[in-house]
Amino acid sequence: MPVRAILRYPDPLLAAKCVPVTEFDASLETLVSDLLETMQAAPGVGITAAHVGVLKRVSVIKLGPDEPLIVHVNPEILTRSVDLQRFTEGSVSMPGITDEVERPRAIRLRYQDLQGTVHEDEAEGFLSTCIQHEIDQLDGIFWLKRLSRLKRDRLVRRFEKEMRA
C-alpha cells in the first residue's frame, strides 16, 4: 500500500468537517491500510483520512509497535469525564511542533469497524487524548484551536519559520 502525501497546516481541508462513511468496502480497507503506512512513515501515533485530503470520518491510531491497531469509522464521543489531564500533542500535518493540551481524562465513544458493525467503547489516559484529538480533526478542529491564542500564534510563527528554512 502506498504512503500518501500529508496535507500541511494551514491547508483549508484540515479545517473541513469530514462526512460519514456509508460504504464499507474494499476501498475503505485500502484507505485504512494507506493511513497506517502513512502514519508510520510520518511518524505519528494517529492519523485521519482528512490528513491525506480524504474528507471521510476515518481515523487510525497505533500507540506503539507492540500495541494493537485501532480503527474508528464514523466515531463520535458520547460522554466525557469531568476530570482533565494534560498531554503533549502535535500533528503529522505540522511536524516538529508540539505543546500541552488539556482534555477530559476519559471518554465513552461509539464507532463502526471496517465491516460497518457499531461498537461502543471507553478509553482513558493517553488513548483517550489520542481519540479526542483525531475526532477533533474529523470535525475540522485542528489541535492548535485547543490552545490559547498566544500559544497558537507563537507555534504557527515557529512552524512557518521552520518551513522556510
Secondary structure, 3 states (H helix, E strand, C coil): CCCCCCCCCCCHHHHCCCECCCCCCHHHHHHHHHHHHHHHHCCCCEEEHHHHCCCECEEEECCCCCCCCEEEEEEEEEEECCCEEEEEECCCCCCCCCEEEEEECEEEEEEECCCCCEEEEEEEHHHHHHHHHHHHHHCCCCHHHHCCHHHHHHHHHHHHHHHHC
